[in-house]
């Protein structure tokens, strides 16, 4: 069985004062790459992930979308569920 998974996580420090968004691309339990809003771009965790990260980092609209997830996804989720 092969499994692709994109996992999104929000980390909250002091309520919504400091929020961090992390997105992970996982294939068969191995993390290939991740996006961290504190860093602002994709980082490859494997050789295959490095290739994908380089490709995705050359797409400004994709980076901008993920950078905005802190407000669009994390802060809204905090208000709904906290």
Secondary structure, DSSP 8 states (H G I E B T S, - for coil): ---EEEEEEEEEETTTTEEEEEEEEEETTEEEEEEETTTTEEEESSHHHHHHHHHHHT-HHHHHHHHTHIIIIIIHHHHHH-
